[in-house]
Amino acid sequence: MENQKTNVQIEVKKNGPLRVIAEKMEIDVQGEKIMKESAVSFCRCGKSQKQPFCDGSHKEAEPFE
């Protein structure tokens, strides 16, 4: 799409999820810049009941890398 710029960061949390954060700048019809952010966490411990997403179960799990 025209008039968009997206910045994506990926964080690996120690003993936690893989976190993907996306910031997208859009320009509306009046020419105003709008920054939108969204994030999602993916399970790495294998204990989440909402696979592939993290539900916080790693807090009860054994430490892992």
C-alpha positions as CSV (number, residue, x, y, z in Angstrom):
1,M,0.0,0.0,0.0
2,E,1.1,3.5,-0.6
3,N,1.9,6.0,2.2
4,Q,2.8,3.3,4.8
5,K,6.0,2.5,6.7
6,T,6.3,-0.5,8.9
7,N,9.0,-1.2,11.6
8,V,9.1,-4.7,13.1
9,Q,11.1,-5.7,16.2
10,I,11.5,-9.3,17.5
11,E,12.5,-9.9,21.1
12,V,13.5,-13.2,22.6
13,K,12.5,-12.9,26.3
14,K,14.7,-15.0,28.6
15,N,12.6,-17.8,30.0
16,G,9.7,-16.3,28.1
17,P,8.0,-15.9,24.8
18,L,9.2,-14.7,21.4
19,R,7.6,-11.2,21.1
20,V,6.9,-9.6,17.7
21,I,6.1,-5.9,17.8
22,A,5.1,-4.0,14.7
23,E,4.8,-0.2,14.4
24,K,3.1,1.1,11.3
25,M,2.9,4.7,10.2
26,E,0.1,5.6,8.0
27,I,-1.0,8.8,6.4
28,D,-4.7,9.5,6.4
29,V,-6.7,11.3,3.7
30,Q,-6.0,14.7,5.4
31,G,-2.2,14.0,5.3
32,E,-1.9,13.4,9.0
33,K,0.6,10.8,10.2
34,I,-0.8,8.1,12.4
35,M,1.4,5.6,14.3
36,K,-0.2,2.2,15.1
37,E,1.4,-0.5,17.1
38,S,0.5,-4.1,17.5
39,A,2.3,-7.0,19.3
40,V,2.0,-10.7,19.6
41,S,3.8,-13.2,21.8
42,F,4.7,-16.8,20.6
43,C,5.2,-19.6,23.1
44,R,8.7,-21.1,23.5
45,C,8.2,-23.3,26.5
46,G,5.5,-25.6,25.0
47,K,3.1,-25.2,28.0
48,S,0.7,-22.7,26.5
49,Q,-2.9,-23.9,26.0
50,K,-3.2,-21.3,23.2
51,Q,-0.4,-22.6,20.9
52,P,1.3,-21.1,19.1
53,F,0.6,-18.0,21.2
54,C,1.9,-17.4,24.7
55,D,-0.7,-17.5,27.6
56,G,1.8,-16.9,30.4
57,S,2.3,-20.6,31.3
58,H,6.1,-20.2,31.2
59,K,5.9,-18.5,34.6
60,E,5.0,-22.0,36.1
61,A,7.5,-23.9,33.8
62,E,11.1,-24.9,34.5
63,P,13.6,-22.3,33.2
64,F,14.6,-22.7,29.6
65,E,16.7,-20.7,27.1
